[in-house]
Amino acid sequence: MPVKHDLYADLSITKEELAKRKGSDPKLNALVDHYDELDAHIVSVEQAGDVSDDELKKLKEKRVQAKDTIASHLNTAG
């Protein structure tokens, strides 16, 4: 069963802290929006079952890259 990833746990940040930082950082806001779109798309195609294993793997790799970009930005923006 497809499950949304818990970005907050992956980043070791609370939902409130991320929301606060997004409010003062438009780039972070855009990065998180992109991640959320990717995650929702992955859950959707997993539920529909209309994607190959290779394509699903590529989508999941994009999601990991998006998360890593957010983590890097959070560490840089401090």
GILINLIN-V207087 format. One record per residue. RES is the residue in one small letter. SS is DSSP state (H for helix, E for strand, - for the rest). PSI is psi in radians with two decimals (999 if undefined). D_LAST is the distance of its C-alpha to the last C-alpha in whole Angstrom. Layout:
res=RES ss=SS psi=PSI d_last=D_LAST
res=RES ss=SS psi=PSI d_last=D_LAST
This chain:
res=m ss=- psi=2.18 d_last=36
res=p ss=- psi=2.45 d_last=33
res=v ss=- psi=2.39 d_last=30
res=k ss=- psi=2.49 d_last=26
res=h ss=- psi=2.56 d_last=24
res=d ss=- psi=1.61 d_last=21
res=l ss=H psi=-0.65 d_last=18
res=y ss=H psi=-0.76 d_last=16
res=a ss=H psi=-0.73 d_last=18
res=d ss=H psi=-0.59 d_last=17
res=l ss=H psi=-0.07 d_last=13
res=s ss=- psi=0.90 d_last=14
res=i ss=- psi=2.60 d_last=13
res=t ss=- psi=2.78 d_last=15
res=k ss=H psi=-0.71 d_last=17
res=e ss=H psi=-0.74 d_last=16
res=e ss=H psi=-0.74 d_last=12
res=l ss=H psi=-0.73 d_last=12
res=a ss=H psi=-0.73 d_last=15
res=k ss=H psi=-0.80 d_last=13
res=r ss=H psi=-0.62 d_last=10
res=k ss=H psi=-0.62 d_last=12
res=g ss=H psi=-0.48 d_last=14
res=s ss=- psi=0.16 d_last=12
res=d ss=- psi=1.63 d_last=11
res=p ss=H psi=-0.60 d_last=15
res=k ss=H psi=-0.76 d_last=13
res=l ss=H psi=-0.73 d_last=12
res=n ss=H psi=-0.80 d_last=15
res=a ss=H psi=-0.70 d_last=17
res=l ss=H psi=-0.74 d_last=16
res=v ss=H psi=-0.68 d_last=16
res=d ss=H psi=-0.75 d_last=20
res=h ss=H psi=-0.79 d_last=21
res=y ss=H psi=-0.82 d_last=20
res=d ss=H psi=-0.68 d_last=22
res=e ss=H psi=-0.80 d_last=25
res=l ss=H psi=-0.80 d_last=25
res=d ss=H psi=-0.79 d_last=25
res=a ss=H psi=-0.70 d_last=28
res=h ss=H psi=-0.76 d_last=30
res=i ss=H psi=-0.80 d_last=30
res=v ss=H psi=-0.73 d_last=31
res=s ss=H psi=-0.83 d_last=33
res=v ss=H psi=-0.54 d_last=35
res=e ss=H psi=-0.74 d_last=35
res=q ss=H psi=-0.71 d_last=37
res=a ss=H psi=-0.47 d_last=39
res=g ss=- psi=0.39 d_last=40
res=d ss=- psi=0.69 d_last=40
res=v ss=- psi=2.52 d_last=38
res=s ss=- psi=2.81 d_last=39
res=d ss=H psi=-0.70 d_last=37
res=d ss=H psi=-0.74 d_last=36
res=e ss=H psi=-0.69 d_last=35
res=l ss=H psi=-0.71 d_last=33
res=k ss=H psi=-0.74 d_last=31
res=k ss=H psi=-0.73 d_last=30
res=l ss=H psi=-0.75 d_last=29
res=k ss=H psi=-0.61 d_last=27
res=e ss=H psi=-0.66 d_last=25
res=k ss=H psi=-0.68 d_last=24
res=r ss=H psi=-0.74 d_last=22
res=v ss=H psi=-0.75 d_last=21
res=q ss=H psi=-0.71 d_last=20
res=a ss=H psi=-0.74 d_last=18
res=k ss=H psi=-0.75 d_last=16
res=d ss=H psi=-0.63 d_last=15
res=t ss=H psi=-0.73 d_last=14
res=i ss=H psi=-0.80 d_last=12
res=a ss=H psi=-0.77 d_last=10
res=s ss=H psi=-0.75 d_last=10
res=h ss=H psi=-0.71 d_last=8
res=l ss=H psi=-0.71 d_last=6
res=n ss=H psi=-0.60 d_last=5
res=t ss=H psi=-0.72 d_last=5
res=a ss=H psi=-0.34 d_last=4
res=g ss=- psi=999 d_last=0
